[in-house]
């Protein structure tokens, strides 16, 4: 994903904040519906209904041929899991929702991982560490720091807990397009890469495995799973680089 990095004006960042707030509202609504026995396609229907209510367009549906509005990834599924009418959540599962909307020409994008009923200690720790890795990364999303500082914050947080970051998928810039330069790997060395400037908006998204970082893609051509079948978690925020520090756009005040 090479090319020009598009810096956003304060007005554009405000629009992106509204887009991302809608994304997070919908993600939290989905979280409220997570329980054993729920069909994963029901979350797709909820997301579409809420898009209609909020008068926004789902950003993922049709993007590069993806057929749904929502990605629902369960257990060993890392990202791009498809909502299915024949798949039901079970007690002890973990489920990741990745979702985006288009609002006034700008894209919001965020992700969360949720436990289904009572989950294992391992699953709880995986979710906690992945969310913490995102928090540590956002702390480095400041003017003068570099992409490598964000990447290293994620990798070091994850690996010190005995987990692994997924290397096949990366975070990205976001704005009028869902994926813009620069790429933001979830591993790297501090002080390397592009220097952060005011007006950059980054979708930072650690994806973490309890086992291997290696990935395989299922026959549907989309669903990415851990090669060893281990659990995976995913959190994402869209963040603006500003003179007053990082601003989490996908956060409800």
Buried (B, 14 or more C-beta within 10 A) or exposed (E): EEEEBBBBEEEBBBBBBBBBBBBBBBBEBBBEEBEEEBBBBBBBEBBBEBBEEEEBBBBBBEBEEBEBBBBBBBBBBBBBBBBBEEBBBEEBBBBBBBBBBBBEEBBBBBBBBBBBEEBEEEBEBBBEBBBBBBBBBBBBBBBEBBBBBBBBBBBBBBBEBEBBBBBBBBBBBBBBBBBBBBBBBBBBEBEEBBEBEBBBBBBBBBBBBBBEBEBBEEEEEBBBBBBEEBBBBBBBBBBBBBEEEBBBBBBEE
